[in-house]
């Protein structure tokens, strides 16, 4: 049983979240505000494009990824994201998709600058209901250390 | 004078966009939907947190970055983003910030799989009104080739 502190995290641990259901309305609304390209906001234009239909903005897919990081089970006491590497979006997110996030811990180390937390590096993969990856990246985040561990150092 | 085709892009070129004005209401609304952590949605909780006040979700900052890529001047005929490397968010986005994007072309090469386009690699930096970087990354995108260049190959 884990309490989600840095001390509880082990390399190779996996966490899961989802599904997140993506509606056509949400794809269009998000893109109108942040990425108003025809293949994100106009069904007819999208059908004629190389995408062959509406697809979510990369910014929207990233927002859904961040949303699901808040729901990962078992939970980890993440304080802040430090950055993301090798972010790729190999397949488009489509209206009606159901998205699932998986996180696997790659590395952990104590923070040099923050004694109350540690740095955890993880591989994230967001997949649709067919198992196709729609977003993948390596993320680095700060995770809270157990209070008694901090007191003992 | 450039027409924004792959053939017109040169290593070292720079493009700019902005400002994008970030309101408190937009920060809270975005975070309520995609990243409902207290320091993104609750002013009192945010004031007590290590952030010392409301800050935008990383997903929101990324969405503003994508939004501004659509407005870069001079424009380039970008077809699709292929991915992002070394994405970092060194400073928080705050209510009232005015954000400016700068893109600098690092590399260009023809696409192996798509004769109608080329791959351009660029350094992106999103700064606030004080010049502090709030998001930086290296992005790879497909840019349309000039139609006559395609016909001549």
Interface residues (C-beta under 8 A of the other chain):
Chain A: X30 X33 X34 X35 X36 X37 X50 X57 X58 X59 X60 X62 X63 X64 X65 X66 X67 X70 X79 X81 X82 X83 X84 X85 X86 X87 X88 X89 X137
Chain B: X30 X33 X34 X35 X36 X37 X50 X57 X58 X59 X60 X62 X63 X64 X65 X66 X67 X70 X79 X81 X82 X83 X84 X85 X86 X87 X88 X89 X137
